[in-house]
Amino acid sequence: MEIPKIANTKGIFEIFIPGTFLIVNMMGVFILFFHSYIDTNLNDQSFLVKFLMNPVFCTIILICFGYLAGIVLRLLRPEMPERWSKFYHSKIHKKYTNNDITFFNSEFPYLEWFDYLFKNSNYPEEYKSTFERIWCGGIGIPHKKHFFNFYKLLVCFHDKDVADEIFSAEAVSRYNVGMFYALLISIVLQFITAVTFLLISLYKFFLYGSRDFHDLYIFIIIGFLFFIYLFSFKTIVSNFRLIRIKEVETVIIASLKNEKKLKSSVEDNTLLRNLWPFGLK
């Protein structure tokens, strides 16, 4: 049996870690909101206290629900982080000029962008013509993702060494999609929690003159984590489009390396040729 590995599509890198991150944050919010109830209404012998103090049970719950949350995050589409990243580069960062307008208009797998790069690069003509033969058939068609996945699978089938690199790049993209949604949910939860504890602290101080700043300390800690998460979220948004472009670039370079094998697969297999009549010429 093959053991799941990090940076492998069968691994836990892009599923378990984002899911566990989300579950830990949700559990933290739950404990903070109900800590007063637990302190005043439950004794040390209660089932809930025993459960929360048992590391074995907590680990089992964390693994089970962490993987479940990771699967749910994995099922969420990458279009939202893609749109946010596109907005960031076009409206906020503005690193790319009007000469690179194709960078903003191109959608995954960014064939228009790579076509622009190859036509305006110093690559040898052999590389440019090979790219055109393999990939330009996917420009302007309604199912570019299927077109890209088709050739990605062909490349992985013919070159096992390159397949590991492709799967690794894909795992990084999936991980960033999962962390995008996990951070987004966690940021919303932390904002609500921080505001709640700040209002509680102010309410106790102005109404009762309480000098107990326990709730205020919780607000400060959550606020600190909030800005760390916000910075991490911004980093993912600003780099997500570039990460996916790198993923596609890995497949394109691999296809140039294995052009003859790809061409032979499509031309010699009647089923492939009938299912996908465009592409290699």
Sequence and secondary structure as in RCSB ss.txt:
>XXXX:A:sequence
MEIPKIANTKGIFEIFIPGTFLIVNMMGVFILFFHSYIDTNLNDQSFLVKFLMNPVFCTIILICFGYLAGIVLRL
LRPEMPERWSKFYHSKIHKKYTNNDITFFNSEFPYLEWFDYLFKNSNYPEEYKSTFERIWCGGIGIPHKKHFFNF
YKLLVCFHDKDVADEIFSAEAVSRYNVGMFYALLISIVLQFITAVTFLLISLYKFFLYGSRDFHDLYIFIIIGFL
FFIYLFSFKTIVSNFRLIRIKEVETVIIASLKNEKKLKSSVEDNTLLRNLWPFGLK
>XXXX:A:secstr
     TTSTTSSTTTHHHHHHHHHHHHHHHHHHHHHHHHHH  TTSHHHHHHH HHHHHHHHHHHHHHHHHHHHH
S THHHHHHHHHIIIIII  S GGGHHHHH  TT HHHHHHHHHTS   HHHHHHHHHHHGGGTT TTHHHHHHH
HHHHHHHH HHHHHHHHHHHHHHHHHHHHHHHHHHHHHHHHHHHHHHHHHHHHHHHHH     HHHHHHHHHHHH
HHHHHHHHHHHHHHHHHHHHHHHHHHHHHHHHTHHHHHHHHHH HHHHHH  SS  
